[in-house]
Amino acid sequence: DRGPGVEPAAYPLADGIAGLEVRYADEDGAWSERWPPDRRGGLPRAIRVAVTLADGARLERLIVLR
């Protein structure tokens, strides 16, 4: 948390990352880039995280929550 009037600071966490994609699966298994997709509460069924590296390689992980 920042106090009023304090400028935010950004710090790189890793080098060589060209892109990051996070998607969420709803109850029906449909994927969305936002959660919650329609303002419903609860957890998504799964989360898919994809990292694209600067050399073009892509790493993708699927995390099943329920």
N, C-alpha and C positions, 0 to 999 in steps of 0.2 A: 504494500500500500504506500502511496505517495501522499504527502501533505499538499495542501493547496499551493499553487505557484511553483511547484517543483517540476522541472523538465524531465520527461522520460529519457532513459538511456537504453541503447541497444548494444548487446554484446554478442558477437558471433559464437556459436556453440560448436561449429565444425566447419572445416574447409572442404572445398571440392564438391559442394552440393548445388546442383542446378535447379532442383525442384522438389516439392513435397506435396503429396496429395493424400487427403484423409476422406474416407467415405464411410457412411453408416448404413446398416441394413435395418429396415423396419420389420414389423411383425409378418408382413407378407414376403419378405426377402428382397424387396425393392431397395436399390442403393440410392442414397442421397448425399449431397455434399454438405448439408446442414443438418444439425440435430437440435431440437426435435423438428421434423419436417413440417408438421402442421400444428405446432404448439401443444401437442399431447405430451404428457409427462412420461416418466419411465426411462429405462435404459434401452439402447438399441440392441438388436439381436447379435450383431457383430460389428467390428470396426476393421476396415482395410486401410493400411498405411503403405504408401509407395514413395520411395525416395529415388530420384533420378540423380545420378552422379555427373560431375562435369565431363567425364569421358563417355557419357551416354549409357552406361550400365544402369539397370533399374533393379532395385531391391523392393520386394513386396512382401508384406506380412498380413495375415488374416488372424484376427483375435476374436474368438467366439466368446461372447459374454453369457449367453443362455440358450 
